[in-house]
Amino acid sequence: MDPIKGAQDVIRCDVCSDNEREKSPAEVHCNTCHTNVCSPCVARHMALDKSKKHDIVLFHVASTEIILPSCSSHPQLKCDLFCKKCSIPICLKCLSSNHNSHTVEEVTELCQKIYKDIQDETKEIQQHIIPAFEKILAEEDEKLKILNEAYDKLDSSVEEHGKDLHKKVDAVMSKYKTKVQQKKQADAKILQQQIEEINEIMSEAKQAAVKNEALLKSKNASSLIAHKSENGNLSKVPNLRNVIPPDFTPKPIPADLLDSVFGEITDSKILYKKGSFVQPNNNQVAAVGASTDRVLSTFPAPYKQLYRLACTRSGQLWTSGNESTLRCLNMQTGSIVATAVLDLNPIALCVNTANELLICDGITVYKRELTGVIAPCFSVMTTDRVKFCE
């Protein structure tokens, strides 16, 4: 790229001046050094390393011509052939000596085949693998979007439930405050009645005092003789009640009470999807097992007729056939590892997560303990319900 012109430029000579603008367009290519060279610099380039035999070709030929490697045994020769037996490139001298009886192939033909394979691989990557993963990536982005929306909805649900809980707390608080006001009014009424009664007595006392003062001023003998004291009644204090207001005793709230009554957030469910290969023809995804299944071992069954199998987590195989003895086999050799003799006709076998054998005869499910003891586990009811044995 010419930094002055700023547009697509020809490929420049690698031997010219370090200044990009002073470099001349390349006219030839040295296959030995993988260097682009202009005509004036050819001699200079070959003089830089006289120990090499420089293979100079026209530049347009270099872009299509296979660059042959030098022979490790005969450095002056190029490796035109590829020994299929030794999987190494060789020259003609090697063919007549160490590889004279080996099957060979021309390096150019081999490289053309490899070149075609790489083209096909690149096409498959660009047209199938990348689009397939772009589609998967879009699906994963959509999953993330849905997940975020779900969590936003979950967050809103928690917030709404919290508001509802606040309303209920406010309602309870309002009920208690109403009860406080009612008690306040009832207790205040008692004291107000007493105040009114005392005010009435005080009013009568004041009237009696005024009456007495008037009588003293009149100096009327008849009135003085007729006077009767009211102090006995006026000095009588009525029964008084003192109202002690109630107390509020809040009940202790355990730290986990609100958690226990607020609600529950379940664990996320993670669904695993088995790894797969991108199909090169239709962008479909094929199961790994579809192309990788293979036979690991074969061995004869220890029965005339083999009916049922159950695989253990330790690489063993429980089997049942046309007899009352169950046999546990090594899946690699077929040798018998353990046996179990039954007085029943099993219709199903399976192994639980504890690596224990479960046997069903249609009525009862039996469990073979790791100690070898076989005991009833639970009964199978005709209503398709399971009743655990006591």
Secondary structure, 3 states (H helix, E strand, C coil): CCCCCCCCCCCECCCCCCCHHHCCECCEEECCCCEEECHHHHHHHHHHCCCCCCCEEEHHHHCCCCCCCECCCCCCCECCEEECCCCEEECHHHHHCCCCCCCEEEHHHHHHHHHHHHHHHHHHHHHHHHHHHHHHHHHHHHHHHHHHHHHHHHHHHHHHHHHHHHHHHHHHHHHHHHHHHHHHHHHHHHHHHHHHHHHHHHHHHHHHHHHHHHHHHHCCHHHHHHCCCCHHHHCCCCCCCCCCCCCCCCCCCCCCHHHHHHCCCCCCCCCCCCCEEECCCCCCEEECHHHHCCCCCCCCCCCCCEEEEEECCCCEEEEEECCCEEEEEECCCCCEEEEEECCCCCCEEEECCCCCEEEECCCEEEEECCCCCEEEEEEECCCCCEEECC
